[in-house]
Amino acid sequence: MRIGELARRTGVSERSLRYYEQQGLLTAERTPGGHREYPEAAVDRVVRIQELYAAGLHSDRIARLLPCMRDADGGPSAVATPKLVADLVAERDRIDRMIADLVRSRDTLDEVIEAARAR
C-alpha cells in the first residue's frame, strides 16, 4: 500500500510515517517511480509504534524494542534480551512514578476545590 493509504488506515500523518522511516522504525519498498510501498503488516507496526510513543518511550528506545515484538500481538520474541527486559522494567517503573505523581496532584487539586466550594 502507498503512504497515503497507510496514513488513512492508521490515522497517522504521512509526515510522521516518513519520520518513522528515518528513525528506522518502519520500512518501505520503493517502486521504480520512487513511491513508497508498505506491506500489510505495516498497519500493525504503526499502531504498535503509536502505543509505545503514547507510553512515553522515545524513538531510540522504540527502535531497540520493535525487533523484539511481534507486530500482530505485541508479544515477546526470541530476541528479547535480559538487558531489554531490564530497560522495559525501568521504563514501566518511571511511568508508575509519573502516575503516582499525577494522582497526588489531582488529590491536592480536589482538596483545594473542596475548600473553595466550602467558602
N, C-alpha and C positions, 0 to 999 in steps of 0.2 A: 504494500500500500504506500501511497505517497505521503509526504509530510502533512499536507492539509487534512487528509483523512485521519491520520493518526492523531492530529490535534483535535479534530472534531470528536473522535471516539473516546478520547481521554479527558477532554476539557482542559488540556494544557496548550499554551500558545506555541506557535511554530518557533518563535524566538527561544522559548525555554527548551524545546526539543533540540534545537541546534546547540544550545549551551550544554545540554546533557551529553551530546555527541562530543563536543570539545573537551568535556571533562572525563571522557572515557566511560560514561555510564550507559550509553546507548550506541548501537552501531547500525549502520545502514549500508546497503549495497548502492552502487551508482549505476544508473542507466547509461547507455552510450551517449545520451544527451546531457549527462551530468546531474540528473534528478535523483534525489534520494528515494530508495525503495526499502521499506521496512517489512520484516516478516510479521505474521500474525502474532507471534509471541511478544512483539514489541509493546502491544497494548498492556499485557500483564506487567512487563518490565517498567513501563512508565507509571503505572498505578503503584507499583512497589516503590519506585523512586519517590513519588509524591508522599507516600506513607512515611518513608524514612526521613524526608525533609520535615514533614509535619511533627515528627518525633524529636526534632531538634538536631539531627545529625547533619554534619557538613559534607560537602561533595567528596572530599578526600576520604572520609570515613565510609561514605556510601560506596565509593569505588572499591574499597577493600572488602566491604561486606557483600556486595552483589554476587560475586563469583561463588559465594558460599550459600546462596539461597536458590531454591527452585522457584522460577517465576510464577508458576501456576498456583502453588500453595504456600510459598514463603518458608517452607521447612528447611532444616539444616541439610547440608550436603556433606559428602565425604571430605571436602577440602576445608571444612571449618576447623581452625586450629585452636589449641588451648589459649594462645595469645589473643586471638579474635574473641573468643568467649569471654576472657577477662576484660577486654576492652568494652564489649557489649554490656557486661555486668556493671562496669563503671559508668557507662552511659545511662543505663537504667537507673542506677543509684542517683545520678545527677538529676534525672527527670523526677524521681521521687522527692528529692530535696526541693526542687522547684515547686512541685505540687504542694508540699507541706508549707512552704513559704507563702504561696498563694492562699491557702486555706487560712493561715494566720492573718494575712492581710484582710481577707474577706470577713473574718470574725471581728477584727478591730473595726472595720467599717460598719458592721452590723451593730456593734456597741455604740458607736458614735451616732448612727442613725436613730437607734432606740432612745438615746439620751436627748437628741434634738427633738424627737417627737413628743417626749415626755414634758417638754417645757410648755 
